Amino acid sequence: MEKRRKQKGFQNFHRTFPKKMKIKLVGVFTAIVLAFVFLAGKAAALNVVKGAEYQKQVMSQMRSGSQTIPYKRGDILDTNGTVLAASERSYNVVLDVAGLLETKTSYQNAKINATVEALVDGFGLNEPELREILQDQAESRYVILKSNVDYETGKAFQAQMDKDKNIVCVTLEDSYVRTYPYGTLASDVIGFTSSGNVGTVGLEAYYNDELNGTDGKRTGYLSSGSSSENVIQSPTDGNSIVTTIDVNLQAIVEKHILALNDRLKNNYREGEGTKNTAVMIMDPNTGAILAEASYPNFDLNHPRDLSEYYTTEEQDAMTDEEKLDTLNALWRNFCVSDTYEPGSTMKPFTMAAGFETGKLTGNETYVCTGSYSYEGVANPVSCIATNGHGVETLKQVLENSCNVGMMQIAETLGAEDFCRYQHIFGFGEYTGIDLPGEGDTSNLLYSADKMQPIDLGTNSFGQNFNVTMTQLAAGFCSLINGGNYYEPYLVQEIRNAQGDVVETKTPVFARKTVSQKTCDTLKDYMYGVVEEGSGTSAQVEGYAIGGKTGTAEKLPRSEGKNLNSFIGYAPQDNPEVVIYVVIDEPNLAQQAASYLATGLAADIMKEAFPYLNITKSE
């Protein structure tokens, strides 16, 4: 029976839908399918061609909010990987005021009160000020209540929010704060950042683009009646830089600089040590700067704090412009930016030019009577020994730091060759050091056509023209390493955020300055300076050290202000290290005191050479 009913139904179906009708139905179905395929294809094509444009139109009709995801600025490391500057994770405390007030049934609403109380307790905020923000910025969705909250404090508050559901509408926005673990160490070399991750001085400024990254963004979209959707663009963290600075060597240098200034304070003028004290230690065979320091220094974590050098009353008496000038002077890197007359540390360069031009043989002798006269100049130029050194060999001229002998050498050399070799040694030129603010000395040297005989004479022993410490140190390295001038540098490696090396900075050979023969002769002379000449107080037991002292009279000459210096190297045969010390205007009644520079150099070398494993003499 059932079977007959099914057969009858099937016959009725065929009678109800004749063949023509079935063909029509199939056609309609096929048309619908093709229409869907066409529309899907059209939608895909539009998405490819005009997808971005339509997406913008859709987004413009949606409510959206975005949050910046900050990048992490790269670290600054010493040569051994010790962190000198880092960006530590922190938080900005952000309050959605409008959202908080939307929970209000009365002004004493439990959620408002709980949130305010938690913010006051958790971050030390002022409750009356916070209540005032709720009134004055009632429609604001984004109010930063506190910046750079430390990581632990932020995490503790987040845990409290997770427990107490009455604490609402507070967001802990990721942030970073720049910190300097060693405070004042290498302050003018490292530098610091201002708001917005902007490097202000030092390596922070020079390598700002490398250290900085790119912010990411978290964007939330909420269409009317729809659920929210987050789109996250991850930040790109900055690169880190590995310097040639050795933090332990730097600490040795700065310890002895401070000790010298402490000894000199109140020695002659109350409260002063020196105007400037600066030290550079370099690898003469690469140009790498191993340590670089100057006094006075400053705390990188509080770079605008002047309390170390000025009383509160003195600071209050300063105008804004005076305070800014004072800060800029404090932040200034003496080793790179300041120019000065080098004094007798110039004498080896003058002799080197004489040897290289063939105008000196090494067999010359000179007579020093205590002064030297120039035609048409009323006053003769004095020597350090006012009674004269008598007859001297070329080596003795350098050992005794004899100005009269140098002036006679300069006459033999001539202005043309003297000026030419000044530039060969890098004076009047930029060194290429990777620090900002390098001093420009191009207009602080004589040209040969404008140099009078007395100018040549005084220039030969380092007066009446200016250099920077970096210039003289780099040039001096070439005098003792066989004549190879390398550009001085402070960064040896750049690493990405994952720690992979993306760039290696190799030593840059710039030019040849002198021959090996000239180098060997000058080293012999400078070894004599330390062994039995003007630099004997730079001796360190167990090491063969050569070098040259310098004392320069500052302008105006009548005021008795002096800059004292010593530049030396060790060991004698194959120099591994160069040290350059400058002491500007020491607090002494008689400032011409090169023994201060040799003494400071010796104090540093006694501690630094064993640490650096410098080869000892037999």
C-alpha positions, 0 to 999 in steps of 0.5 A: 500500500505504501509503495503504491502511494509513493508511485502515485506521488511520483506520477503526480509530480511528473504531471505537476512539473512537465518536462518544459517546466523542469528545464526552466527550473534548471535554467533559473537555478543555473542563472542564480549560481552564475550570478553569485559567482559573478558577484563574488568575482566582482567583489574580489576584483573591487577588493584588489583594485579599490579595497583600501579606499573602501576600507577607509570609507567603512572605517570612517563610519565606525567608532575607532580608538588607537593606542601607541605601542612604544618601541624600546630604544637600543642599549649602549654597551661597553666593549665587554657588553656591560650596559652603560645606557638602557631603556627600562620597562615602565608604564604610563597611567591612563584614565578614561574619565568619560568612561568612569563617569558613565558608571555614576549613579550618584557622585559617590558612586562605588566604582568612582570612589574605588578607582580614585582610592586605588590610584591615590594609594597605588601611585601616590596621586593627590586626591583633590587634584584627581577629583578636579580632573574628573570635573574639568575633563569629564568628556576626555577618554585619555588622560595621562595621570602619571608617566614612567611608573616602574614595572613592579609598581605597575604590576602590583596595581594591575593585580589589584585591578584584577581582584577588585572589579570596582577599579575601572577605566584605568589603563597601564600603557607600556612605556620605557624610561632611559636609565644610566646604571653608572650615573656620572661615568663617561657622562659627556661621552654617553650623553642623555636623551630628552623627552621623545627619545631625542639624544641630546649630547654624546653617543646618544645624539650621534647614534640617535637614528640607530638607537631609535626604533618605530612605534607600533599601534593597537587600533580598536574598531567598534561599529554600531551594534557590532563587537570590537576588533583589535588590529595590532601593528608591532613596534620595531625596537632600536639597535644597540651600539657596542662601544670601544670604552672599557667601563673598568678602565673608565672608572680608573681614569675618573677616580684619579681625575676626581682625586686630583681635583679634590687635592687642588680644591681650596689650594689657592682659590676657594672651592676650585680644583681645575677649570678642566681636567681631561684624559684620553686613552687610545689604542694607537694601532686602531684609533679605538678610544678605550677611555675618555673623561673630563672634569667637571662631569654630571649625573646622566640620570639627572643631567640638569642638576647643578647642586654638585657645583652651585649652591641653591642661592647661586642657582636661584640668582641665575637667569634662565639664559645663564642657567642654560649656558651653565648646563651647556658648559657642563655637558660640553665634551672637552676632549672633542669640542674645546680648542686650545694651544697645545704647548710643547706636545707639538714639538715631536710633530715639528721634528717629524716634519723636519725628518720627513722633508730631509731638512733634519738628519739627527746629527744637528746641534743647537745653542740655547742662550735662554731666548731667541730674537726676531728682526723687527720684534722688540722682545725676544722669545724666552725659553723655559730655561731663562739662563739657557740650556747651552749646546744641545743635540736634537734629542736633548732639545726634545728631552729638555723641551727647549723652545730656542732649539725648536725655533732654530729647527723651525727656521730650517724647516720653513713655513711652507713645509711646517704648515703642510705637515700640520695638515698631514698630522690632522691639525685644522681638519676634522678627525671623523670622531663619532661624537657630535660637536667636534671643534673646528680649528680650520681658521685657528692655524696660520697659512704659510703666506701669512706666517711671519718668522716669529709666528713660525717660531712660536708655532713650532713649540705649540703656541699661537694656534689651536688644536683639540685633544682628539686631533692631537691624540690621533696624530700622535698615534701615527708618530709611534705606530709606524706612521699610520693615521687612523680615524679615532672612533668610539663604536665598534659594533651595532646589534639589532634588538635580537642581539645579532650583529648588523654592522661591524665598525672596522678601523679606518686608515686615513693616510700615511704621515711619517716613515718607520725610520722617523717613528723609531727616531722620535720614540727614542727621543721621547723615551729620553724625555721620560727617562731623563728629561722633562717627563721623569715624573711619568715613570711607572716601575716595570714599564718602558714609557715614552712621551712629551710634556706640554705647558701652554700660556693662555691668552691674555699672556699677562694673566698667568693662566696655563694649560698643562699636558702630557702625552705618553705611550707604552711599551717603548718597542711596540706601543700598545696604548697612548694616554693623553692628559690635559689640566687646564688652569689648576688652582695654583699660584703658579699654574705652569705645572706640567708635573701635575699632568705627568703625575696624573698620568703616572697614577692612572698608568700604575693602575690601568697598565696591569688591568690592560695587561700592557707588556712590561719591560725586561 
